[in-house]
Amino acid sequence: MYDYLIVGAGFAGSVMAERIASQLGKKVLIVEKRNHIGGNAYDEMDENGILVHRYGPHIFHTNSKEVFEYLSQFTEWRFYEHKVQAKLNGELYPIPINRLTLNKLYGLNLTSEQEVKVYYEKVREKRYPILNSEDIIINQVGKDLFEKLFKYYTKKQWGLEPKDLAPTVCGRIPVRTNDDCRYFTDKYQFMPKDGYTKMFERMLNHKNIELILGTDYKTILNDIQFNKMIYTGPIDYFFDYEYGSLPYRSIRFEYERFNSGFYQSTAQVNYVDAEIGYTRVVEHKYLGGQESSTTTISKEYSQEVGEPYYPVPNESNRKLYHKYLMLSESLRDVIFCGRLAEYQYYNMDQVVANSIKLFNGLVCGK
């Protein structure tokens, strides 16, 4: 007899399990359909001793002291600031767009933030209201920068035109007036020293937590007893696709090994040209900090089928999700949380913060 059945061993499920087990002394069973913990943050050493993020790069960054201190119970950290470049017509440019990007791309000599602001004001096209991802970028930096650096990358990534995606998709990427080439500017920017999988192992190493891997929870529901369920999987699957499937984007990874120190000058290079089939190349050695005479890269091909990675944010999908949300709210003994269960694109720190908040509110009654 378990107090809680938790479906999924990613961030949402693992944080909830750890909190319930350690703070309430309740018995928890986690059922995970994959053969490993950690969800999409899972990493492992490859045959060359390089820590590889098997589901794409997961870069920890947050401004939340609470989230950072919570995770610090389960890992030491390695300082790491993520840098991304866009490859356009064979040339590399800093992303997010900043003063250096503009100067190199257009042969300019902008020397101050004020000059960059004036430039943006000159090239932007005022869009109101902001209805989609095309609007939000063109409203900030104009049509040429949008088409060069956003349009085709976004189309490859999502299988949709930017005008058919919510403003939040492209709006996540800032537009800068300085020469800061860091992808994130959060207060806390680190990577788990021993990797994410080791962090999850420590998080779930508790006498009140049991774990079943490689199992669909629906296949064992009749064989176990529990009081409440915490569900972090796809919400449409929970309800047997009653209203149809919610669309997700998936990714196919191609790995390559090179007998060289490094393959590229930054951890991540986005390929923004339309004719290149993959969206980005990630060099994993940057992320884990390993020293090796070889290096491992992964090329990412976005696709419709496969593991659900990214909810597709547009109005029709939002309405479909809302139907499932109404169903979920009628269930008293099931808590839905996490990216898949809430059909929401969360950063890792947001999932941790939301899970802690949910634990405090729904479980502890605070």
C-alpha positions, 0 to 999 in steps of 0.5 A: 500500500502506497500513499502516492503513486507518481507517474514519471521520474523527471523533474516534476515527479522526482521533486514531488517524490523527494518532498513527500518522502522526506518531509511527510514520511509517506510511502511513494511508488514512482513508475517510469516508462523509460528505463532510466530516471531523470526524464529528458534531463538524463545524461550518461557517459559515452564510450569516450568518457564524455557526458552526453545529454541524451535528449538535448542540452539541458542548461541549468539557470535560475534567478530563484535562490529557493530552487538553487538551494533545494537542488544543491542538497543533491549536487555540487555545481560547476560554473557554466555560462551557455553561449550559442552562435547562429550559422548563416551562410557559413558565418557565425553570429552571436545569439541572442542578437546583440551589438556584435551580431549587428556589426558583423552581419551588416558591416556596421560600427555601432559603439554604444547601446543607444546607437543599437536602440536607434538602429532597432527603432529604424528597422522595426515594423510596429505590429499591434496587437502582437498575435504570434511569433512573427509579430513579436520579432518583427516588432522588435528588430524588423523583417530582415533580421527575422528572416535571416535568424528566426524564420527558417530555424523556427519553421524547422524546429516546429514544423510551422510558420512563426505566424502560426505559433504563439508569441511566447515561442520566439519571445523567449529569446531576448534582443540585446543592445549590449555585447553580452554573448551569454545565452542566459543572464540569470543569477545562478548559472551552473551545471551539476558537477557529476551530471543530472542523472547522479543528481536524480539518483541522490534525490530519489535515494530514500527509504520511502521511495520505490521505483519501477522503470521500463513500465507503463503505469496503466499496465500495473494499476490493478496490481497496486494500491495507493491513495493518491496519484501524481501524474506527470505524463502527457495529459491526453494519454491519461484520458485515453485521447478522449478528445484526440491527441495533443501535438508535440514536437519530437527530436531525432539525434545523430551522434558523431565522434571526432578525434580532436579537442573541439569541433566548434567554438561554442557548445551550441550552434544553431543552423538558421539556413533553410536548406540545412536539415538539422536545427542545431549542433551541440558539443557535449564536452562543453556542458560536462567539462570533461577533458578528452582528446576526442569530442562528441557532437549531436545533430538535432532533427525536429520531427512530429513523431517520437518522444514528446519534447515540446508542446506546440503552443498555438490557439487551437492546441490551447483550446484542446488542452483546456478540454483535458484540463476541465476533465483533470479538475474533476478528479480529486485524487489525481494531481497533474504537474509538469511540462507534459501534464500541463501542456506547457513549455517550462524551463527546468527551474520552473518545473522545480519551483512549481513542484515545490509550490504544489507540494506546499499547497496541495499536499501540506495545505500551506 
